[in-house]
């Protein structure tokens, strides 16, 4: 029985090494193709890694770059968005995403004030929900320690400083808690997607025979409201909504 267990462990280890070697080979091929400006081949190899279950900021970012260089704006923006989801604070992906988004055809006016909307989006995406949680925990923990010092210290200057800092950290706790909760709520309630097809007709109903309401083009970011079979009910920032096929978008 023990021998069988050893053999099983050995097989798992060998399979793991083989998979790692295969992925490294694909990655090297993709990077070599990209450096040689053979973007289509780079895309094929990067996509194989994604399809095999590999997930990382660098993989998404590189794939986004390859699609951008290959003039596939929708898929470039889609993978930049995935990269930003993994690492919201990375400046490179923010810059590239901004450059790519500026080239999209559809310019959709938001019902919400543009400045307020931009500030809220940037603020909530500055950190992951876990990071917001740790910031709020850290703030309340430090506030508690400083308040303990304030209560127990007999030195006036220390009491004043510890009280002031504990108040600041308490305010920081409420702010980070609110932002973390808002980010989590947005993540749960709002599912977003990117149009990856060149042009998509948005339909009145989830059928191919329905009448078209309007068209959207690659790279446009949309909010997914409902999923019905192969169709998605989507909504834009300006309030317009309609149905499109799942195959025309990439879900973030």
C-alpha positions as CSV (number, residue, x, y, z in Angstrom):
1,X,0.0,0.0,0.0
2,X,2.8,2.4,0.9
3,X,4.6,1.6,-2.3
4,X,1.5,2.5,-4.3
5,X,1.3,5.8,-2.4
6,X,5.0,6.5,-3.2
7,X,4.3,5.8,-6.9
8,X,1.3,8.1,-6.9
9,X,3.3,10.9,-5.4
10,X,6.1,10.4,-7.9
11,X,3.7,10.5,-10.8
12,X,2.1,13.7,-9.5
13,X,5.6,15.3,-9.1
14,X,6.6,14.2,-12.6
15,X,3.3,15.6,-14.1
16,X,3.9,18.8,-12.2
17,X,7.4,19.2,-13.6
18,X,6.2,18.3,-17.1
19,X,3.4,20.9,-17.0
20,X,5.8,23.6,-15.7
21,X,8.3,22.8,-18.4
22,X,5.6,23.0,-21.1
23,X,4.3,26.3,-19.7
24,X,7.9,27.7,-19.7
25,X,8.4,26.6,-23.2
26,X,5.2,28.3,-24.3
27,X,6.1,31.5,-22.5
28,X,9.5,31.6,-24.1
29,X,8.0,31.1,-27.5
30,X,5.5,33.8,-26.9
31,X,8.1,36.3,-25.7
32,X,10.4,35.5,-28.6
33,X,7.5,35.9,-31.1
34,X,6.6,39.3,-29.5
35,X,10.2,40.5,-29.6
36,X,10.3,39.5,-33.3
37,X,7.1,41.5,-33.9
38,X,5.2,38.3,-34.8
39,X,2.3,39.3,-32.6
40,X,-0.1,36.7,-34.0
41,X,2.2,33.8,-32.9
42,X,2.7,35.5,-29.5
43,X,-1.1,35.7,-29.0
44,X,-1.5,32.1,-29.9
45,X,1.1,31.0,-27.3
46,X,-0.1,33.4,-24.6
47,X,-3.7,32.2,-25.1
48,X,-2.6,28.6,-24.8
49,X,-1.3,29.5,-21.3
50,X,-4.5,31.2,-20.4
51,X,-6.6,28.3,-21.6
52,X,-4.4,25.9,-19.6
53,X,-5.4,27.8,-16.5
54,X,-2.4,30.0,-15.9
55,X,-3.3,33.4,-14.3
56,X,-0.9,36.2,-13.6
57,X,-0.6,40.0,-14.0
58,X,2.3,39.6,-16.4
59,X,0.6,37.1,-18.6
60,X,-2.5,39.3,-19.0
61,X,-0.4,42.4,-19.5
62,X,1.8,40.8,-22.2
63,X,-1.3,39.4,-23.9
64,X,-2.9,42.8,-23.9
65,X,0.2,44.3,-25.4
66,X,0.3,41.7,-28.1
67,X,-3.4,42.3,-29.0
68,X,-2.8,46.0,-29.1
69,X,0.2,45.7,-31.4
70,X,-2.0,43.4,-33.6
71,X,-4.7,46.1,-33.8
72,X,-7.2,44.1,-31.8
73,X,-8.3,46.9,-29.5
74,X,-11.2,45.1,-27.8
75,X,-9.2,42.1,-26.7
76,X,-6.2,44.4,-25.7
77,X,-8.5,46.4,-23.4
78,X,-10.1,43.2,-22.0
79,X,-6.7,41.7,-21.0
80,X,-5.5,45.1,-19.6
81,X,-8.6,45.1,-17.5
82,X,-7.8,41.6,-16.2
83,X,-4.3,42.6,-15.5
84,X,-5.5,45.7,-13.5
85,X,-7.9,43.4,-11.6
86,X,-4.9,41.4,-10.5
87,X,-2.7,44.4,-9.6
88,X,-4.8,47.6,-9.3
89,X,-1.8,49.8,-8.4
90,X,0.4,49.0,-11.4
91,X,1.1,52.2,-13.3
92,X,2.1,50.5,-16.6
93,X,-1.3,48.9,-17.1
94,X,-3.1,52.1,-16.1
95,X,-1.2,54.0,-18.8
96,X,-1.7,51.3,-21.5
97,X,-5.3,51.0,-20.6
98,X,-5.8,54.8,-20.9
99,X,-4.0,54.9,-24.3
100,X,-6.1,52.0,-25.6
101,X,-9.4,53.3,-24.2
102,X,-8.7,56.7,-25.9
103,X,-8.9,54.9,-29.3
104,X,-12.3,53.4,-28.8
105,X,-15.1,54.6,-31.1
106,X,-18.0,54.8,-28.6
107,X,-17.9,57.8,-26.3
108,X,-20.7,57.3,-23.7
109,X,-21.7,60.1,-21.5
110,X,-22.4,59.0,-17.9
111,X,-25.6,60.1,-16.1
112,X,-23.3,60.7,-13.1
113,X,-21.1,63.7,-12.9
114,X,-17.9,62.8,-14.8
115,X,-15.5,64.2,-12.2
116,X,-17.3,62.4,-9.3
117,X,-17.5,59.2,-11.4
118,X,-13.8,59.3,-12.2
119,X,-12.7,60.0,-8.7
120,X,-15.0,57.2,-7.3
121,X,-13.8,54.7,-9.8
122,X,-10.1,55.5,-9.3
123,X,-10.4,55.5,-5.5
124,X,-12.2,52.2,-5.3
125,X,-9.8,50.5,-7.7
126,X,-6.7,51.8,-5.9
127,X,-6.7,48.8,-3.7
128,X,-8.2,45.3,-3.6
129,X,-11.0,44.6,-1.2
130,X,-8.6,42.6,0.9
131,X,-6.2,45.6,1.1
132,X,-9.0,47.9,2.1
133,X,-9.9,45.4,4.9
134,X,-6.3,45.3,6.2
135,X,-6.1,49.1,6.1
136,X,-9.3,49.4,8.2
137,X,-8.1,46.7,10.6
138,X,-4.7,48.3,11.0
139,X,-6.3,51.7,11.6
140,X,-8.6,50.5,14.4
141,X,-5.8,48.5,16.0
142,X,-3.4,51.4,16.1
143,X,-6.2,53.7,17.3
144,X,-6.9,51.3,20.1
145,X,-3.3,51.1,21.2
146,X,-2.9,54.9,21.1
147,X,-6.1,55.4,23.1
148,X,-4.8,52.9,25.7
149,X,-1.6,55.0,25.9
150,X,-3.7,58.1,26.3
151,X,-5.8,56.6,29.2
152,X,-2.8,55.2,31.0
153,X,-0.1,57.8,30.5
154,X,0.6,60.5,33.1
155,X,2.7,62.7,30.8
156,X,0.6,65.5,29.3
157,X,2.3,65.8,25.9
158,X,2.1,62.0,25.3
159,X,-1.6,62.1,26.3
160,X,-2.3,64.9,23.8
161,X,-0.4,63.3,21.0
162,X,-1.8,59.8,21.5
163,X,-5.4,61.2,21.8
164,X,-5.0,63.3,18.6
165,X,-3.5,60.4,16.6
166,X,-6.1,57.9,17.9
167,X,-8.8,60.3,16.7
168,X,-7.2,60.6,13.2
169,X,-6.8,56.8,13.0
170,X,-10.4,56.3,14.1
171,X,-11.5,58.6,11.2
172,X,-9.2,56.6,8.9
173,X,-10.9,53.4,10.0
174,X,-14.3,54.7,9.1
175,X,-13.1,56.0,5.7
176,X,-11.2,52.8,4.8
177,X,-14.1,50.6,6.0
178,X,-16.6,52.6,3.9
179,X,-14.4,52.4,0.8
180,X,-13.7,48.7,1.3
181,X,-17.4,48.0,1.7
182,X,-18.2,50.1,-1.4
183,X,-15.5,48.2,-3.4
184,X,-16.9,44.8,-2.2
185,X,-20.5,45.8,-3.0
186,X,-19.4,47.1,-6.4
187,X,-17.6,43.8,-7.0
188,X,-20.6,41.7,-6.0
189,X,-23.3,43.7,-7.6
190,X,-21.6,44.9,-10.8
191,X,-20.2,42.6,-13.4
192,X,-18.4,44.3,-16.2
193,X,-17.4,43.1,-19.7
194,X,-15.5,44.5,-22.7
195,X,-16.8,44.4,-26.3
196,X,-14.3,42.2,-28.1
197,X,-16.0,42.0,-31.5
198,X,-15.4,44.8,-34.0
199,X,-19.0,45.9,-34.0
200,X,-22.1,44.5,-32.1
201,X,-25.7,45.2,-32.6
202,X,-27.6,45.6,-29.3
203,X,-31.0,43.9,-29.6
204,X,-34.4,44.6,-28.0
205,X,-34.8,41.0,-27.0
206,X,-32.4,38.0,-26.6
207,X,-33.1,36.6,-30.1
208,X,-31.3,36.9,-33.4
209,X,-34.6,38.0,-35.1
210,X,-35.2,40.9,-32.6
211,X,-34.8,44.5,-33.8
212,X,-31.6,46.4,-33.2
213,X,-31.6,49.3,-30.8
214,X,-28.1,50.6,-31.4
215,X,-24.5,49.4,-32.1
216,X,-21.4,49.2,-30.0
217,X,-17.8,48.8,-31.0
218,X,-14.7,47.0,-29.7
219,X,-13.2,48.1,-26.5
220,X,-16.4,49.6,-25.0
221,X,-16.9,48.7,-21.3
222,X,-20.4,47.6,-20.4
223,X,-22.2,46.5,-17.2
224,X,-23.8,43.0,-17.3
225,X,-27.3,43.0,-15.8
226,X,-28.6,39.6,-16.6
227,X,-27.4,36.3,-18.3
228,X,-29.9,34.4,-20.3
229,X,-28.5,31.4,-22.2
230,X,-26.1,32.7,-24.8
231,X,-27.3,36.3,-24.4
232,X,-26.4,39.1,-21.9
233,X,-28.6,42.0,-20.9
234,X,-26.2,44.9,-20.7
235,X,-26.4,48.5,-19.5
236,X,-24.4,51.6,-20.4
237,X,-23.4,54.5,-18.1
238,X,-25.9,56.7,-20.0
239,X,-28.8,54.3,-19.1
240,X,-29.2,52.6,-22.4
241,X,-29.6,48.8,-22.3
242,X,-30.2,45.9,-24.6
243,X,-29.1,42.3,-25.4
244,X,-26.0,40.9,-27.1
245,X,-24.4,37.5,-27.5
246,X,-21.9,36.2,-24.9
247,X,-19.4,35.4,-27.6
248,X,-19.1,39.2,-28.5
249,X,-17.6,40.2,-25.1
250,X,-15.0,39.3,-22.6
251,X,-16.3,39.1,-19.0
252,X,-13.9,40.9,-16.6
